[in-house]
């Protein structure tokens, strides 16, 4: 018998969400990624959206690609977005729109003061376009994984602008841009909801060693900094305030727990599991206790044969968190279709609910991963019995 919940999700059209890999940054090799194009989601968006009905998913995370929409300063062309809106409407899907998924137009200097106003202008134009094409309450993630983006682009030079040692500076620049974008969005549509998505991590010192200088603890604490800055808890001079932090999304994968220094991962798949591994429900309780906001699992998935086992454990952990009173509004399967490694397009992760078969004509046929789909159905039924979504107990088909 399921434990009655004191909280029932109501924010999204479905408790389970589908996320489409949308990274569009410039890599170390100087190559512009466009994962929506690379996975042919932009080509097959209607089919991709229609397929979600089979697995009772009614809400998606997708991206408005800034570099495509604003090819020159102040000139906006939403031709690349219109098919997504049409497909969402045709398939009765709700969309949470990312506005900055690591990639900016070629002429944008992310460290310049003008970056904030430029991004706000893009956010305003996007909100206006979305408002003109529907009456639903819109959902936006202005900047995806703000903390990770700052680290990857400005601490270690992985993403454009390939800077080093400027992560803290860039993070604050991104916070200013977030605030300006939210103001612009709400000026167009005061109903808009915001989903702030960040990695959820746990960091410990090496086994049997003290945390020298508090290095592991500081890294772990750093995961909360972006939310604190947005909410004005830290450095209020940046302009943060409580109303800029709305829904919190946490991204959780098998490699989100590690030792510092050294970076050795606490392996999820090795049993008995490292005693220092923190169960997800405890991490979720910690985030909720700290911020008091509704939560979603913004991204989660595993690879290969581990996909079914992973989603079963995630569901176990979400049940524990819900039972403890954590207001979890949904779980986003990310990516819902397969993706390749950003720096190695020959390495496919096999991490989606649908894998790809590469056809001779270059098209990628979506093929349902049956073990993952069967376990997902069991998980959906389990959570639906608790009041988290509605699922008919029918079989899933490809």
C-alpha positions in Angstrom: 0.0 0.0 0.0 1.3 3.4 -0.9 2.0 6.0 1.8 -0.4 9.0 1.4 1.4 12.1 0.4 0.9 15.5 2.0 2.0 17.1 -1.3 0.6 16.3 -4.8 2.4 17.5 -7.9 0.4 20.0 -9.9 2.9 22.3 -11.8 3.4 20.4 -15.0 1.0 18.6 -17.4 2.8 15.3 -16.6 4.9 14.1 -13.7 7.4 12.6 -16.1 9.1 15.0 -18.5 11.3 14.4 -21.6 14.4 16.4 -22.2 16.1 16.9 -25.6 19.9 17.4 -25.6 20.3 21.0 -26.7 23.9 22.0 -26.1 25.1 24.5 -28.7 28.4 25.8 -27.4 31.7 26.1 -29.3 34.0 23.3 -28.4 37.8 23.5 -27.7 38.3 22.5 -31.3 36.4 25.6 -32.4 33.4 23.6 -33.6 29.9 25.0 -33.0 27.7 22.2 -31.6 24.0 22.2 -32.3 22.7 19.0 -30.7 19.1 19.6 -31.8 20.3 19.5 -35.3 22.9 16.7 -34.7 20.3 14.4 -33.3 17.9 15.4 -36.0 15.4 16.5 -33.4 14.9 19.7 -35.3 14.1 17.6 -38.4 11.8 15.1 -36.7 10.4 17.3 -33.9 6.8 16.4 -34.7 7.5 12.7 -34.7 9.6 13.0 -31.5 6.8 14.8 -29.7 4.1 12.5 -31.0 6.1 9.5 -29.8 5.9 10.7 -26.2 2.2 9.9 -25.9 3.2 6.2 -26.0 5.0 6.7 -22.7 2.5 9.1 -21.2 4.8 12.1 -21.1 3.1 15.5 -21.6 5.8 18.0 -20.8 9.2 18.5 -22.4 12.4 20.5 -22.0 13.6 22.0 -25.2 15.7 25.0 -26.3 15.3 28.2 -28.2 18.8 28.4 -29.8 20.0 32.0 -29.3 22.7 31.7 -32.1 20.0 30.7 -34.6 17.4 33.3 -33.5 19.6 36.4 -33.3 22.0 36.1 -36.2 22.9 39.8 -35.9 22.4 42.2 -33.0 18.7 43.1 -32.5 17.4 41.1 -35.5 15.3 38.2 -34.4 14.2 35.3 -36.6 12.1 32.6 -34.9 11.8 30.4 -38.0 13.8 27.7 -36.2 11.4 27.8 -33.2 8.1 27.8 -35.0 8.1 24.0 -35.8 8.6 23.2 -32.1 5.6 25.4 -31.2 3.5 23.8 -33.9 4.5 20.3 -32.9 3.8 21.0 -29.2 0.4 22.3 -30.1 -0.4 19.4 -32.4 0.6 16.9 -29.8 -0.8 18.8 -26.8 2.6 19.1 -25.1 3.8 21.6 -22.5 7.3 23.0 -23.1 9.9 24.3 -20.6 12.1 26.5 -22.8 15.8 26.8 -22.3 17.1 30.2 -23.5 20.9 29.7 -23.0 22.2 26.2 -23.2 25.9 27.1 -23.2 25.9 28.7 -26.7 25.8 32.5 -27.6 25.9 34.2 -31.0 29.3 34.5 -32.5 29.6 38.2 -32.0 28.7 38.2 -28.3 31.4 38.9 -25.7 30.1 37.2 -22.6 32.4 39.3 -20.3 31.3 42.6 -21.6 28.6 44.7 -19.8 26.6 44.7 -23.0 26.1 40.9 -22.7 23.5 41.3 -20.0 21.3 43.7 -22.0 21.8 41.7 -25.2 20.6 38.5 -23.4 17.7 40.4 -21.9 16.7 41.6 -25.3 16.7 38.0 -26.7 14.7 36.8 -23.6 12.1 39.5 -24.2 11.8 38.7 -27.9 11.5 35.0 -27.1 8.8 35.6 -24.5 6.9 37.8 -26.9 7.0 35.1 -29.6 5.9 32.4 -27.2 3.1 34.6 -25.9 1.9 35.4 -29.4 1.5 31.7 -30.2 -0.4 30.4 -27.2 -2.3 31.2 -24.0 -0.7 28.6 -21.7 1.4 29.7 -18.7 5.0 29.7 -20.1 7.9 28.0 -18.4 11.5 29.1 -19.0 15.0 28.1 -17.9 16.9 31.4 -18.8 20.3 29.8 -18.4 20.9 26.0 -18.2 23.3 24.9 -15.4 24.6 28.3 -14.7 27.3 27.0 -12.3 28.5 24.3 -14.7 28.5 26.7 -17.6 30.7 29.2 -15.6 33.1 26.4 -14.7 33.3 24.9 -18.2 33.6 28.2 -20.1 35.7 30.3 -17.8 37.5 28.1 -15.3 38.9 25.3 -17.4 38.4 26.6 -21.0 36.2 23.7 -22.1 33.6 25.8 -23.8 33.7 29.2 -25.5 35.1 31.7 -24.6 37.7 29.1 -23.4 38.9 31.3 -20.4 40.8 30.1 -17.4 40.5 31.2 -13.8 37.6 33.5 -14.4 34.7 31.2 -13.4 33.7 33.3 -10.4 33.6 36.4 -12.6 31.6 34.7 -15.3 29.1 33.2 -12.8 28.3 36.6 -11.5 27.9 37.9 -15.1 25.5 35.0 -15.7 23.5 35.9 -12.6 23.1 39.4 -13.8 22.0 38.1 -17.1 19.5 35.7 -15.4 18.0 38.6 -13.4 17.7 40.9 -16.5 16.2 38.1 -18.5 13.6 37.3 -15.9 12.6 41.0 -15.7 12.2 41.0 -19.5 10.2 37.8 -19.6 7.9 38.9 -16.8 7.4 42.3 -18.4 6.0 40.5 -21.5 4.1 37.8 -19.5 3.8 38.2 -15.7 2.5 34.6 -15.4 5.8 33.1 -16.5 7.4 30.5 -14.3 11.1 29.9 -14.0 13.0 26.7 -13.6 16.6 27.1 -12.3 18.5 23.9 -13.2 21.8 23.0 -11.6 23.9 19.8 -11.0 23.2 18.1 -7.7 26.5 16.8 -6.3 28.2 15.3 -3.3 31.9 15.7 -2.7 34.0 14.0 0.0 37.8 13.8 0.9 39.7 10.7 -0.1 38.9 7.6 2.0 40.7 7.8 5.4 42.0 11.3 4.9 40.9 14.6 6.5 39.4 17.3 4.4 42.5 19.4 4.1 41.6 23.0 4.0 38.0 22.2 3.7 38.4 21.7 0.0 35.8 19.0 -0.5 33.3 20.8 1.7 33.8 24.1 -0.2 33.3 22.4 -3.5 30.1 20.7 -2.2 28.9 24.0 -0.8 29.6 25.7 -4.1 26.7 23.8 -5.8 24.3 26.2 -4.0 26.0 29.4 -4.9 24.1 30.2 -8.1 20.8 29.8 -6.3 22.0 31.9 -3.4 23.1 34.7 -5.8 19.9 34.6 -7.8 17.8 34.8 -4.6 20.0 37.6 -3.1 21.1 35.5 -0.2 24.7 36.2 -1.2 26.0 39.4 -2.8 22.7 41.2 -3.0 24.5 44.0 -4.9 24.2 41.8 -8.0 20.4 42.4 -7.9 19.2 39.0 -6.7 16.0 38.7 -4.8 13.7 35.9 -3.6 11.3 36.3 -6.6 14.0 35.5 -9.1 14.3 31.9 -7.7 11.1 29.9 -8.5 11.2 26.2 -9.3 14.5 24.4 -8.6 15.7 21.7 -11.0 18.4 19.3 -9.9 20.4 17.3 -12.4 21.6 13.9 -11.0 23.7 11.3 -12.7 25.8 8.3 -11.7 29.0 10.4 -11.6 27.8 13.3 -9.5 29.6 12.1 -6.4 33.4 12.1 -6.1 36.5 12.6 -4.0 38.3 15.9 -3.8 41.2 16.3 -4.3 41.7 13.7 -7.1 38.3 13.5 -8.7 37.9 9.8 -8.1 34.2 8.9 -8.5 32.1 7.1 -5.9 30.9 4.4 -8.2 27.2 3.9 -8.3 27.3 0.5 -10.0 29.8 -1.2 -7.7 28.3 -3.2 -4.9 28.6 -3.0 -1.9 28.4 0.7 -2.6 30.8 3.1 -1.0 29.4 4.1 2.4 30.1 7.7 1.5 27.6 7.7 -1.3 24.6 9.9 -0.4 21.2 8.6 -1.5 19.3 11.0 -3.7 16.4 11.4 -1.3 18.8 12.9 1.3 20.2 15.3 -1.2 16.7 16.4 -2.2 15.7 16.9 1.4 18.8 19.1 1.9 18.0 21.3 -1.1 14.4 21.7 -0.1 15.3 22.5 3.5 17.7 25.2 2.3 15.5 26.9 -0.3 11.9 25.9 0.3 11.1 25.8 -3.4 9.2 23.2 -5.5 11.7 20.8 -7.1 12.0 18.7 -10.2 14.7 16.2 -11.2 15.8 18.4 -14.2 18.0 15.7 -15.8 18.6 12.1 -15.1 19.5 8.9 -17.0 22.1 6.2 -17.3 23.8 4.4 -20.2 23.6 1.1 -21.9 22.3 -1.8 -19.9 22.2 0.2 -16.7 19.3 2.4 -17.8 16.5 0.3 -16.3 18.2 -0.2 -12.9 19.0 3.5 -12.7 15.5 4.7 -13.2 14.2 2.1 -10.8 16.5 3.5 -8.1 15.7 7.1 -9.0 12.0 6.2 -8.5 12.8 4.6 -5.1 14.6 7.7 -4.0 11.8 10.1 -5.2 9.2 8.0 -3.4 11.3 8.4 -0.2 11.7 12.1 -0.7 8.0 12.6 -1.4 7.0 10.6 1.6 9.3 12.8 3.7 7.4 15.9 2.4 9.7 17.1 -0.3 7.6 18.8 -3.0 8.9 17.1 -6.1 6.9 18.2 -9.2 8.5 15.9 -11.8 11.3 13.7 -13.2 12.8 14.6 -16.5 14.4 11.8 -18.5 17.4 13.5 -20.1 18.2 12.8 -22.9 15.0 11.2 -24.1 16.6 10.3 -27.4 20.3 9.3 -27.6 23.2 11.7 -27.9 26.9 11.7 -28.7 29.8 12.9 -26.7 30.2 16.7 -27.2 33.9 16.4 -28.1 33.7 13.1 -29.9 30.7 12.7 -32.3 31.7 9.1 -32.9 30.9 8.1 -29.3 27.2 7.7 -28.7 26.1 7.2 -25.1 23.1 4.9 -25.6 21.4 6.8 -22.8 18.0 7.7 -24.3 14.7 6.0 -24.0 15.0 5.7 -27.7 18.3 4.6 -29.3 19.3 5.5 -32.9 19.7 3.3 -35.9 21.7 5.1 -38.6 20.1 4.7 -42.0 21.9 4.7 -45.3 20.3 8.0 -46.3 21.7 9.6 -43.1 18.5 9.6 -41.1 18.4 8.4 -37.5 15.6 6.0 -36.9 14.4 6.0 -33.2 14.2 2.6 -31.6 12.6 2.1 -28.2 14.9 0.5 -25.6 12.5 -2.1 -24.3 14.1 -2.9 -20.9 14.2 0.8 -20.1 10.7 1.4 -21.3 9.3 -1.6 -19.3 10.9 -0.4 -16.2 9.7 3.2 -16.8 6.2 1.9 -17.1 6.5 0.1 -13.7 7.9 3.3 -12.2 5.1 5.4 -13.6 2.5 3.1 -12.3 4.1 3.1 -8.8 4.2 6.9 -8.7 0.7 7.3 -10.2 -0.6 5.1 -7.4 0.7 7.8 -5.0 -0.9 10.6 -6.9 2.1 11.6 -9.1 0.7 11.5 -12.6 -1.9 9.3 -14.3 -0.8 6.3 -16.3 -3.0 3.6 -18.0 -1.6 0.1 -17.3 -1.1 -0.6 -21.0 2.0 -1.9 -22.8 4.4 0.5 -24.3 5.0 0.1 -28.1 7.8 1.4 -30.3 
